[in-house]
Amino acid sequence: MLSDYIAKAVEKADYEKTESGRFFATIPGFKGLWAEGKTVEAARRELISTLEDWLLLAIRFGDDVPVLGGIDLNKIGRHAKARQSA
């Protein structure tokens, strides 16, 4: 489920070539998530790694994450938040 979610998120990624020649990547709807790399592929790999960390933290702290392709990770986050307050 997590792999499918990440794949769907990365499909939505935007890449922009910066003045320095590096590539800057973001995913709309994922506040504060970005990555960069020397090539588009390097930026994509870094974006996946950053997204994994971003999701783990969001789930851990019960923050809402976008629902993608019918995959709702917020249920996991709500469970973690309930366990935290117990």
DAGI-V399862 format. One record per residue. RES is the residue in one letter. PSI is psi in whole degrees, -180 to 180 (none if undefined). Layout:
BEGIN
{{RES;PSI} {RES;PSI}}
END
This chain:
BEGIN
{{M;-45} {L;-40} {S;-42} {D;-41} {Y;-48} {I;-42} {A;-43} {K;-37} {A;-45} {V;-28} {E;-28} {K;-1} {A;146} {D;136} {Y;137} {E;132} {K;127} {T;171} {E;-27} {S;-6} {G;-4} {R;166} {F;132} {F;129} {A;138} {T;165} {I;117} {P;136} {G;-8} {F;87} {K;127} {G;1} {L;123} {W;163} {A;164} {E;160} {G;168} {K;-32} {T;168} {V;-43} {E;-41} {A;-40} {A;-39} {R;-44} {R;-43} {E;-37} {L;-42} {I;-46} {S;-44} {T;-40} {L;-42} {E;-48} {D;-44} {W;-46} {L;-44} {L;-43} {L;-44} {A;-44} {I;-44} {R;-41} {F;5} {G;22} {D;148} {D;140} {V;153} {P;144} {V;128} {L;130} {G;34} {G;2} {I;118} {D;100} {L;-7} {N;-28} {K;-40} {I;-44} {G;-40} {R;-37} {H;-44} {A;-41} {K;-39} {A;-40} {R;-35} {Q;-39} {S;-7} {A;none}}
END
